């Protein structure tokens, strides 16, 4: 690996990045399934159309934490301004959808949202929505998230074999009702996600040390609700990604050909 790229991975987020051997360390069968509410179905159709618009060199996948950064919703206009400020010229497109569990993200990927896109890079942040619910079996939740991420990575690598994937560690969360109770599980999951990095096609990146204090509590101005990021929090993420994008794709161009952002269909 280029030494400059390795440096960017290690230090861009002032946190941990792994380039160890990839490991499929879970044999759990992971089942994809769709969201059946009308709003999500319409959003899926919009994202399918988005794959055929413009040019997509960087593909962002995930849930609402990803989605809010690059959508057209009026209440997140400031976040989209930050998105454009940081990524204009790299043809970056956002395919996150709020509320998605890993099963839903996998279903969307397997049902057209990556078909024919052929991005050069993929950024994946997902899994936090699988940590909710009433289950008290922490090991089961951890295994589900790890299996889900592995299944998503496999799908991405199959559909976009030339893409370099940046796998983000699950971000800290301190929102009610669980508040900090989920942090031990998040830390255990991230430790296992780091093992999926192979230093070539998959790189693991954690920005948690920039977003949270030593106890894992999100710094107040980095979040709007203990889960979702503020503009300042997204800037931390952007600052970690941009050196990597520059290393692999070169500096941003003066023009951008990414498709226009989509929004929440129910807001129309």
N, C-alpha and C positions, 0 to 999 in steps of 0.2 A: 504494500500500500504506500502511496505517496506520503512522505513524512509530514508535509504541510497539511494534508487532509487529516492525518492522524492527530496532529496538534489541534486542528479546529474542532475535531470531535471531542477531544479531551477537555478543551478549555473554553469553547464558545459559550457553553452554558454554566461555566464555573462549577461543574458538577461531574457526575459519573457517566462514563460511556464505556461500553464493553465491546471488544472486538475479538471475543473468544470463539471457540468452535460452536457451530450451530448444533443444537441437540433437540430432537423430537422426544422429550423426556416424559411424554404422557401418551398413553394408549387409549385415553377416554374418547369414545365416539362422540362427535359433536354434530348436532343437528341444526341446520339452518331453518328458520321459519320467518314468514313475512309479518309485517304489521298489517292489521286488517281494517283499521279505522280509515274512513274516507280521506281524511286530510293527509295521512301518510301515503295512501295509494296515489293521490294526485301529486304529492311531492316526488314520489318515485318516477312518475311519468315525466315530470319536469326535469329530473336529473338524467333520465334516459335521453331526453332531447338535448340536454346540455353536452352529452358526450359527442354529439355530432356538430357542435358549434365551435367555431374558432380553432385554437390550437392549445393543447394542454401538455405542457412539459413537466409540471409539478402537480401531482394529484393528492389532495388532502382528504383523508377518510376518517370518520369517527362519528361521535354523537354531538350533543348540543355544545359542548365545550369547543369542538372544532367548528361546528356550523356557525355559531354566532359571529365568528371572526370574519367570515367571508360571505355573508348573506345580504339580501336587499331589504330586510325588515327595517322599518323606520326607527324602532327603538334601539337598533344596533348600528345606526348610521355612523356613530363615532368609531366603532370597532372596524367597520368596513373602510373608513378613511385610513385607519392604521394599517389595515391589510394592504391597501393600494400603495401606501407610502413605502412599505417594506418590500413588497413583492412585484411591483410594476416592472415590466421588462423581462420577467421570468416565465410568463404565461402560466400562472398558478391558478388552479380552479378548486373550489371547495365542494366536496360531496358529503359533508356531514349532515346528519338528520337528528333532531332533538328527540331524546327519550329512547333511542335505540340501544338495545342490548347487543351483545356480540352475535347472537343468533340472527338478529335482524340485519346487522351490517353484512354478515356473510351471505345472507339471502340476497341482499341488494347487489352485492358483487357478482353473485352467481346468476343473477337475472338481469344482466345487461349494463350495469352501471360502470363496468370497466371494459366492456366488450369493444375492441377495436380502438381503444384510446391510445395505448402504447406510450405512456408517459416515460420520461427519463428518470423521474424520481417520484416516490410515493412517501407521504408522511402519514403515519397511523398513530392516532391517540384514541384509545377505546378501552372499555372494560369496567369503568366505574359504576355503570348502571346495573351490572351483574352482582354488585356487592350489597344491594339493598334487600328488601324483603324480610321475611320473618325467620329465615333459617338461622339456627344457632350453631350449625356445623361449619366452623371456619375452614377446616381442611377441604370440605366439599366445595365451598365457594371459591377457594383459591384454585383448586384443580379445574373447576369449570372455566374460570377466567383464562388460565394458562392454556387449556385445551382449545378454547375459543380463539385466542390470539394465534395459536399455532395453525388452526384451520384457516383463518383469514390470511395469514402469511403464505400458506400453501396455495390458496386460491389466487392471491396476487402474483406470486411467482409463476404460476402456471399461465395466467392470462397476460402478464407483462414481464416476460422473461428477461428483458434487457434493463428493467428498472432497478435502480438502487432504492432500497426501502429504509427509511428512518423510522424505527420503532421507538415511540416515546414511552417512557415509564409512566404509569398511572399517577396523576397529580395528587397532591395532598387534598384532603377534604375534611372540613370541620363543620358542615352544615347540620342542622337538627333533622331528625331526632338523634341520630347516632353520634354526631359531632366527632370527636377524636377517636372514638372506639374502633373505627375502621382502619386506622393507620397501621397497626401491626399486620393486618392482612395485606394492605397495600404494599408495605415494605417487603413482605415475603413474596408476593407476586412479582414485584419488580426485580427481586433477586433472581427469580427463575426466568423472567423475560430476558434479562441480560445474557443468559446462556443461549438464546436463539441467534445472537449476533455471530456472523462468520467473518466480519471484516471486509467482505467483498460485496455481497448482494444485500445483506441485512446488517444494519448498524443500530445499536441501542443508544438512546440519548435520554438522560434524566436532567431536568431543570429544577428538581424539587428543592435543592439547596439554595436556590435563588428566590424561591417563592415562599418558603416556610422557615420557621425558626428551628432551633435544635430539637424541639419536642415534636416537630412535624405540624405545627399549627400555621396555617396560612397567614402571612403577614397582612395586616388589615387592608392596606391600599393595593394589594395584589388581587383582591377578590371583591366581588359585589355581594356575595351571599354565603361565603364559606365553601363554595363549590365551583362556580363559574368565575372566570378571570375578568379583571378590570382591564382597561386600556394599558395600564402599567404592567399588569401581568402578561398580557399578550406581547408587549414589547420585549419582556424578558425572553419569551419563547422565540420571537423573531430574531433577537440578538444571538441566540444559540444556533438558529438555522442558517442565517445568511452567510456566515463563513463557509459552511458546508456546501450551500448552493453555489457560491462563487467558485469553490475548489472544483466541483464536478461539472458545472454548467458554464462557468465563466461569469463575468460581471453582467448585471442586467442590461438588456438592450434599451434603446431610446424609445422603442415602441412596444406595445403589449397586445397580444392577439388572443388572450384568454377569453372564453365565453363570458357573457354577462352573468352576474350573480342571480340566483333564484331566491325566493322568499317563502314565507309561510302561506300556503294557499288560503287558510282560514282568515287571513288578515285582509283579504281583498274585499 
